[in-house]
Amino acid sequence: MAYPGGNQGQNPLAQYAGVYGPPPTGAPAPGQGYPGQAPPPAGQQPPHQGYPGQPQQGFPQQAPQGYRPQAPPQAPPQGYNPGQYGQQPGYGAAGVPPSGQPQGMPPGMSPDVYSWFVAVDQDNTGKIDSRELQQALTNANWSKFDEATCKQMIGMFDRDKSGTIDASEFSQLWNYIQQWKQVFEGFDRDRSGGIDANELNTALNQMGYHLSPAFSQMVVQKYDTVHHKQIGLDHYIKLCAVLNSLTASFRQRDTQMTGSININYEDFMMVVLSSQP
């Protein structure tokens, strides 16, 4: 047998397009799981230009509510030497950079985003890890972000597998966070800090992921830690990060952009495990 549970003589290639088994009523037909893989019906525009989960240009650069660095309102940490952090000028107690572009800031990076990066980098190494990121992010109820979510976000841009990201990589992560947060808040209309399965399904479709309501229901059941039949912002962002990683792996194998691939058991396991932090 090629894999556990497989029937003898069964083809060990699994074909899937986002969900297993026959699609539920109202679900997109195979080949419509993500934008770009097939042309839309005549006269109909695709719901999302580009790849699902890809941030739009023009994202807000201001510090969003629900994402607050703990460090800026406080005095600089003990032993802090402004002249040693990437050779940039010092930061005051409020964590606001002086006028002009700080030295050491990557080209094209927003000074506001760079100031957040410097505040989050508590050990002044020029890189941040998941622990530092977790200390800087809060949900609407002021609870800290889930640790696994922070690891997932760091892993999205941790190209050298060091467990850290630099300022340039943080800027890219910030782009994604802003878009995901904007979509989440658009459906959290009562500002409860959570969205239910129906709202999640609509949000995912808005981002270009054409997945069934059954998928969204499964996600809420998995991440609903307080049994309110909702997921919070941190778990929503974790889901987006996982979808981004898995979809990228799927797209690499979907060379004809049909929405279906043939994948053997070991390759499937590698795709799933490599998407985890």
N, C-alpha and C positions, 0 to 999 in steps of 0.2 A: 504494500500500500504506500502511496506517495505521501499521505498525510493522515494524522489521527482522525478517525471518524469517517474516512473516505471509503466508499464501497470498492471492492476488488474489481479492477477493470474500468473504474470510473475515470474519466478524463480529469487530471488534477489541475486543470486550468479553470479558474473562477472568473466569470464575466460579471461585471457590475457597473452600474452608472449612478452611484451615489447611494442607492439602497439595494438590499438583497430581496429576491423574490419578486412577485408581480407588483407593479406600482399600485398604490391605493387610488381610490376614486378621486379624480381631480388632480392627480400628480402629473408632472410633465412626462412626456414620452421619453424613452431612452434617446440620448443624443441632445437633450435640452437641459442638462444638469448645470452647465455653466456657460457664460457668454463666450462668443468667439468660436465655438466648435461647430456651429451650424447656422446658416442664414435664417433670419426670422421669416414668418409667413409674409406673403406679398402685401405691401402697404403697411406693415407693422414694424415699428422700430424696436431694437433690442432694449430690454429694461435697464441695461447698465453698460456703458461703454468701457472697454478694457476688461481686465481680469477681475473676478470677484474678490472683494476685500482690498483691492488696490486703492490707496488714498487718492482723493481728488486734489487737483491743484486749487490753491486758494484757501487751504485749511486755516483755521484761526491759530494764531501764535500765542495768544494770551494764555496765562495760566488758568486752566478750567477749574470750576468748582468740582470738588470730589477728587482733585489731584493737587494736594498741597504739600510742598516740601516742608518738613518740620524745621529744617535748619535756618532758612532766611530770617524769620522773626527773632532769632536768638543771636547772642553774641557769637563771634567766631569761635570754633572749638579750641580747647586748650592746646597750646603748642602750634597753633596755626600761624604759618609764615607766608603772607601773601606773595612775597617775591619768589617763592619756590614752586608755586603751582603753575606749571607750564610756562613760566616766565611772564605771566600776565600781571598787570597792575593789581593792587589789592582790592578786596571787596570790603565794604563797610558792614556794620552789624545787621543792616537790613537785607544784605545779600544782593544789592543792586550794583551792577557794574558801573564804572565811571563813564562819562560821555565819550563817544567814539567807540570804535570797534576794539574789544579787548584783544591783546596779543595772545596768540595761541588758539584763537577761535578758528575753526575750519572755514574755508571760503564758502560763502553762500548760506551759512548757518545763521539763524535769527539770533541776535544778541539776547533776546528774552529767553529763548530756549537754552542758550549757552549758560545764562545765569542760573537757570534751574539745574543744569548739569553740574555746575560747580558747587551749588548748594548741596546736591545729593551726594556728591563725591566726598564723603566725610573723612576719608583717610588721605585725601589730596594726592592720589596716585595718577590722576588723569584717566581713570577707568572706574566704572561702577559695577557691582555685582548684584545678585538678586536680593541679598540682605539689605543693601543700601537702598535699592529701589523700593523694597517693601516698606522701609521706614518712611519713605516720602509720599506714599500713596494711601488714600483712604477712600472708603465707600461713603455713600450719602449718610449713613448712620454713624460715621466716624470710626468704624472698625477698620483695621488694617487690611490691606489686600491679602488674599490667599497666597501663601508662600509658593505653591506650585504655579500659580498664575505668573508671579514675578519671574520664576525660573523659565517659564515658557516664553515670556516676552524677551528676556535676555537671550535665550537660545535662538530666537528668530534672526538675530544679527551677530551672534557670537561665531564669527567665521573661523577663528583659530581654536575654537573649543576650549578657551581658557576660563570660561565661566564669567567673563566680564565683557563690557562693551565700552568703546571710547566715545568721545564727544560726537564725532561724525555719525557713528552707528546709533547713538542715542537720538540724534536729530531725526534719523529715519524712523526709529521706533516711535518718536513723538508724533510723526505724521500719521501713523497707523492709529495710535491711541486717540488722537483728535477726531478722526473720522468715525471710529467705532463708538466713541463716547457720544458724538453728535447724534448718531442713529439711535443709540440706546435712550438718550434723553428725549428724543422725539416720540418714543413710545411710552416712556414713563411719565405720562401726563399728570398724574397725581403726585409726582415727586416722592413716591414711596420708597424709591431705591431699588425697585424690582420690576420685572416684566414677566407676563405669563406666557404659556406655550403659544397661544394664538398670536400675541404681539411679537414673540420671538420669530415665529414663522414668517410673518410679514416683514420684519426687520431683515431677516436673512435674504428674503427675495429681493428686497430693496437694494441690498448689497450685491446682488447678482448670483446668489446661491439658490438655485431652484430645487429646493428639497421639500419633502412631503410634510404635512402636519404631524404625522406619526413620528418623524425624525425629531421635530421640535419638542414633542411631548416626551420622548425618551430623554432628551437633553435636560429638560426641566426636572424630571424625576431623578436624574443622576446628580444634578448640582443643587437641588433644593435642600440645603442643609438645615433650614429652620421650619420646613414643612408648611410653607405658605403658598405652595404651588407657583412659585416665582423663582427667578434667578437674579442675583445681584450683578452690579457692574463688573466686579472682578471676575466672576465666573463667565459672564458674557464675553469679556475680553479674552479670557482663556480659550473659550470656544472659538472665537475668531482667529486666534493664533494657531490653534490646532487645525482649523479648516484651511487656513492659509498654507500651512506646511503640507497637509495631506493633498490639497488640490494641486500644489506645485509638483509634488511627486507624481500625482495622477497625470497631470498634463505632460510631463516628460515622457510618459509611456503612451499617451494618446496622440501619437504622431499624426494621425489623420483627422484629429479633432472631431471624432464621432460621438464622444461621450461614453464610449465603452473601451475596455482594454482586456487583454488576456494576460494573466499574471500567475506565476507559479507560487506554490505555498511558501517557499523560503523568501522569495522577493516580497511577497505580501507581508510577511512577518517583519522583514527589515524596514519596509515603509512605515508600518505602524509604530514599531519601537523607536525608530529614528525621529519620529514626530514628538516623542515625549522628552521632557527636560531631563 
